[in-house]
Amino acid sequence: MTTTLFHNVRLIDPEAGTVTPGSLLIRDGQIAALGTEVAIPDGAHVIDGRGACLAPGIVDIGVKVCEPGERHKESFRSAGLAAAAGGVTTIVTRPDTSPAIDSPETLEFVTRRANEAAPVRVLPMAALTKGREGREMTEIGFLMDAGAVAFTDCDHVVRNTKVLSRALTYARSLGALVIGHPQDPGLSDGACATSGKFASLRGLPAVSPMAERMGLDRDIALLEMTGARYHADQITTARALPALMRAKRNGLDITAGTSIHHLTLNEMDLADYRTFFKVKPPLRAEDDRLAVIDALRDGLIDTISSMHTPQDEESKRLPFEEAASGAVGLETLLPAALRLHHSGDLTLPQLFRALSLNPARRLGLPQGRLAVGAPADLVLFDPDAPFVLDRFALRSKSKNTPFDGARLQGKVRGTFVNGARVFGDS
């Protein structure tokens, strides 16, 4: 493997919380040295960053790749190319495929396809219950042996608390991480907006933010009973934050994430009934968005993810209530997140703590850090470069992004996995 030196870069260290000018040396796929005075080894390939930022590659939890079943929406190859273009070096895939990833055989299939086709690291999650139907838990131990890094039924909330409690108890005995979708399914079924004056004016079926709080309260109670490891995939409302804070203060093994769309968009974006803005849970009020940003800054919410959900044109070109939920986000995650930096809400180290460091820590991965000995999974980017997003230029097969035509700042100049460049000019 070659030796590479990044020179004249700004090093974004989410562990130390610093941004410092300097250099970084890669040798044999690992970070060998970094700082202001790094000698250039003989024969090293030198990359002049020209003042760009160098940060740990993004670890994106909750990416949907539509293999098996809906390869026309997204394949491992197209998702991998989109991830590399967006500075995402590790994608953690969801099991809501067709069929669901609920057996070692299916898991081995997707792992093999990912290794063959994707230029970035792909770590699969498996379903918590068979068929994601909430009736019978999967063979968690065998699935872990086959490579599953976490277990989730995604947006199919397990309604039967006895089934969920048994699954959590069994997961705890194996040290498995369970990822939940905090939502009361009875209240949220059929909703496509957040309840309030705006949803009423638009005539959209809506759900109260309390549905998220109620779902989280139930899951926290079961965590107290079972002691399982748990991650809430998306916390999007102010109402849910006190419960999350109490759970953490009580010592439960709980972390929480939020999606980039809920951090940068709000319910007012639904005004024109554009179905690219239809996501699950629905976009929230501006007060909720600001509260979630505060929680992220304070460390109450741990991670940011794209919740990448490809949908084809036929699924989205329908009346708003009937259209499929979800938006692609692998390529837009970083420039959208940089909106929070440019607005002064979050520093670059705070952003990469949530994008890279915390997701890696939660999954027990060595990635997500700028430290000697850490894997050289890196993103080189210019945080100030402006551009207008054209959805047809996205590398994903599906083009359902709410940022189509948006003015964004932040371009990826290079993405590196295990020290090898997977995106950008050499």
N, C-alpha and C positions, 0 to 999 in steps of 0.2 A: 504494500500500500504506500502511496505517496505521502510525503510530508508537506503540509500546507501552512503558510503563515498569512494571517489576516493582518494587514498593516493599515494604520490611519483609520481606525474605526472607533465608534463609541460603544463601549461594552455595557450592555444592560444586564445587571446582576439582580435577579428578583430575591435572592436569599439575603444579600447584604443591603438591598434597597438603594443601589447606587447606579449612576451613569458616569463612566469615566472614560476619557480618551486613552487609547492604548493599542495593544496588539494581542493576538491569540494564535497559538501554535497547535496544529493538529498532527499527531503522529499515530499511525496504526489505528485509525478510527476513533481515537480518544483525544481529549484536550490534554496537551502535554505541558503547556505553560500559558500564562496570560498576565498582562500588566503593562506598565509604561515602558519597561526596558526588557524586551524579549529579543534575544540574539537570533539572527537568521541562519539556520543550519545550511550547510553545503547541499546544493541540489534541491532545496525547498522550492515549491511553487508559491510565489508571492502574489497575493491578491490585495491591490490597493483599494481600500474601502471608500476613499475620497470623502471621509467624514460621515459615512452612513452608519446606521445602528446595527450591531451584531448581538443577537439575543438567542436564548434557548428556543429550539423549535417548538411549535405549538402542539400540545397534546389535547386532541379534541374528542371528548367523551359524548357518545350519542349520535354517531353518524349512521345514516341509513344508506346501505349499498343494496341495490335491488336484485342481488343474486343470492339464492335462486328465485325464480318466479317472474320477475319483472325487469329483465335485463335491458329492455328497451328504454327504461327510465334512467338507469345508472348501472354501470358495470364496475368491477374492481379496477379495471384499467382507467376508465374515465374519471372515477372518483379519486384514484391515486394521482392522476395528472392534475386534477383540480386542487387537491391537497397540496401538492408540491408547489404549484403556482401561488398558493395562498400562504406559504410558510408553515404549513401543517406537516410535521414530520411523523406524527403518530396519530392514526385514526382508530378509535375504539368503536366498533360497529355494533349496531342494534340487531336484535334477533327477530324483528317484525317483518320477516320475509315471507315468501309463499312457496313451500311450507315454512313454518317457524323453525328457527334453529333450536330444537329442543331434544336432540339426540346426538350422541358422539359421532355418528356417521355423517349427519348433516354438517356438524361443526368441522369435521375433518375435510369435507368437500369445500367449504368456504375458505378454510385456512389454506388449502392447496391452491385454490383459484387466486387468492390474494397474493400468495408468495410468487405465483407465476406472472401476475399481471401488474401489480401495484409497485411503483417506485419508492413508496414510503412504507413505514412500519404499519402493519394492520394487526390489531388485537381484537378478537371477537368476544362479544358477550353472548350469553345463552339465555333462553327463556327460563323463567322461574317456575312456571307451570306448563304442563303439556298442551301444545297448541295455543298457548297464551289464553287458555279458557278459564283459568282460575279454579279448576276442579281437583287437579292432582299434580303434585310437585314433580319436577323433572329429576333425573338421576344426577344430582348436583356433583357428587364425588366423581363419577365417570366423566362428566363434562369438564370438571376442573382438570382431570388427568389429560383430557383431549385438548386443553389449552384455553378454556373459558376464563376470562379475567374478572367477570362479574355476572350477576343474574338479574334479569328484569323482564317484566311483561310489557314494558314500554307504556303506552297510553291505555292499555287494557288493565284498569285497576282491578286487583283481586278483591272481589266483593265479600267473599266468604272469609271472615276473620279467623275461623278455625284452620282453614287451609293455609292462610298466610302465616299464622302463628307457628304452625308446624314447619313450614318452609324456613322461617326465620330461625327457629330452634336448630334445625338440621344444618342450615348454613353456618350458624355460630359454631357448631361442633367441628366444622371443617375450616373455619376461618374465612369463609367466602363472603364477598361483598355483595349486598343486595341493593339495587337501585330502584327506588320507588318514584311514582308519579303522583304527587300529592294533589288529590282531587276527589271530591265526593261525586261518584259517577251518577247518582240519582239526580243531583242538581245540575250537573254539567252536560248531561246527555242532550244532544241537539243544539247546544248553544254555539254561537259563532261570534259573539261580542260580549263585552263586560257590561253588566247591568248598570243603568244610570240614565241620565237625561239624554245623552248622545245616542245610545242604542235605541231608546224609545223614539227619538226623532227620526232615526233611520229605519225604524220598523224591523229591527233585527232581533231574533231570539237570543236572549242574553242569560248570563250566569253571574251570580253574586261572587265577589272576591272571597266571601266566607266559605265557598266550596273548597277552595285551596286550603284555607285554615282548618276546616273540618277534616279533610283528608290527611293533613299533616298531623293533627292532634291524634287521630286514630293510629297512625303509624308510630308516632312517638310512644303512645301507650303500649303498643306491642313490643317496641324496643326495650322499654322498661321491664317488660315481662320476660323477654328472651335474651337480652344482652347482645343482639346481633350487630354486625357492622352494616351501616346503612348510609346511603347517599340519596338525597332528594334531587331529582334531575333538574327541576325548574321551580324556583321560588320567584314569583312575579308580583306579589301583592304585599302591601304594608301590613295587612291583617295577619299574615303568616309569620312575620318576623319575631314578635314576642315569644311565640311558642318555640321557634327555633333557638332563640337565645336561652330560654329556660332549659331546653334539652341539653344544650352544650354546657351550661353552667352546672347541670346535674351530673355531668360526667358521662353522658351517653356517647357511644361511638357513632356520631352522626356528623356528616358534612352535607353541604348543599351547593347546588349550582344554579345558574340562570342562563338564559339564552341571549345572544347578541341582539336579537330582534326586540326583545322586551327591554333591553337597555337603551336602545337607540330610536325606537318607534313608540307611538302611543295610539290610543283608540281613535284619535282624530284622523289618523291615516286611512281609516276605513271609509272616509266620507264619500269617496267616488265609487265605492263598491268594487274596488280592484281586488280580485281574488288572490293576487300574489301576496296580499297583506293578511290573508286568512291563515292563521297559525293556531297551534294548540299548545297550551291554553290561549285564549284570545288576547289580543293586545289590550293593555290596561290603561287606566287613567294616568295623566301626567304625574300626579302626586305619588302613585305607585311606582312609576319609573324612577323618580327621584329618590324615593325611599330605598329602592333596591340598589341604586348606585351608592348611597350612603352605607348600606349594609356591606356592600362589596369593599368599599374603601376601609371600613372598620374591621374587615376580616370575618364578619358574621356569615356572609356568603363566600364560599371558597373558590368556586370555579366559574369560568365563562365557556360556553360551548356554542357551536354553530347550530346544533339540532338540525343538521343537514337532512332535508326530506325532499327528494326529487319527486316531482309530479309532472306528467306529460300534459301537453296542451289540451287534450280532450278532457282531462280531469279538472282543469282550471277554467276552461271556457264554458262555464255554467253559471246560473244565478248564484249569488254569493252564498246563500244558505245551502245550496246543493254541491258546491265545488269542494274538492278535496282540500284538506288542511295541509299546510307545510310549505317550507321555502328552502331552496338550496342556500348554502352558506359557507362552503369550504373556501372559496376564493375571496369572499367578501368579509370573512370574519375579522381579519387583521385591519383592513382599512376602515371598516365600520367601528371596530373597537378604538381605533385611533381618534375617532370623533370625541371620545371621552377624554382623551389626552389633550386634544386641541381646545376643548372647552374648559380645561382646567379642573375637571372632576377627578381625574386619576393621573398619577405619574406613570411614566413608562415602566419602572420596576413594579408598581402596583398592578398594572395591566398584565405583565408577564408572570407575576405571581399567580394570577387567576387563570391565565391562558396556558401556562407551561408547568410551573413548579408545583402548584397544589394538585392539579390532576395527576401528575406523575407520582407524587407522594401518596395520594389516595389509593392508587393502583399498585404501589410498591415498586415503581419503576426507577431505574437510575437516571432517566432523562430529566429534562426540565431545569438543569443547573448549568451555570458557567463556573466550573471547578475542575481542577486538575484531576484526571482519572475518569471524569464523566464522559459518556458517549458524545461524540461530536455531531450531535443533531442540532443544527443551527439555522437561523434565518438572518439574512443580511437584507436590510430594507432602508429605504429613505422615507422617514415619517412625514415629510412635508411635500412630497411630490404630488401635485394635483392631477386629477383625471375625472372624466365623466364615464360612468359605467355603461357599457353596452352589453346587455344580457346575451346577445348572440355571439359575443366574443368569449363567453365562459367556456371552460373545458368540460364541464358537466354535460351529460347528454340532455338533461332537463334544464330549462332556462327560467324557472319560476323564482325569480329573485325580486323582493320588494324594492331593491336599490337600483332597478333599471332606470337609467337617465339621471341618477343622483350624482351630485358633485362630491367626490371623496378625496381624501388625502392619504397617501401612504402606498408606495409601490415596493413589491418584493423584488430585490435584485438578484438574490440567489438563495437556494434552499439546499441544505446539506444533510444527508443521512449517513451516519457512521463515517463521516468525513468525506463522503463522495457527493459531488454535486448532482442533484436530481432536477434542478430547475435553474435557469439563468444562463447567461453567457459565460463561457470559460475565459 
